[in-house]
Amino acid sequence: MKPLLYVIFQLVVLGWVLVAHVRRDPSSTYRLLWLGALGGVIGLDVWYFANYAYPAGFVF
């Protein structure tokens, strides 16, 4: 359960930072960079869950 809680916390913090920064600088390049960074973090989290945290599968 710890890995799941850590990832939820990580995504909440990154989402909050994304919203705060995009409000200050509405340029489309900046938004795309933030979206790419957040997508990369989500991709790494999925990879981590699939290979290390829950290799046999995750069941709610």
Secondary structure, DSSP 4 states (H G I P E B T S, - for coil): -HHHHHHHHHHHHHHHHHHHHHHH---HHHHHHHHHHHHHHHHHHHHHIIIII-TT----
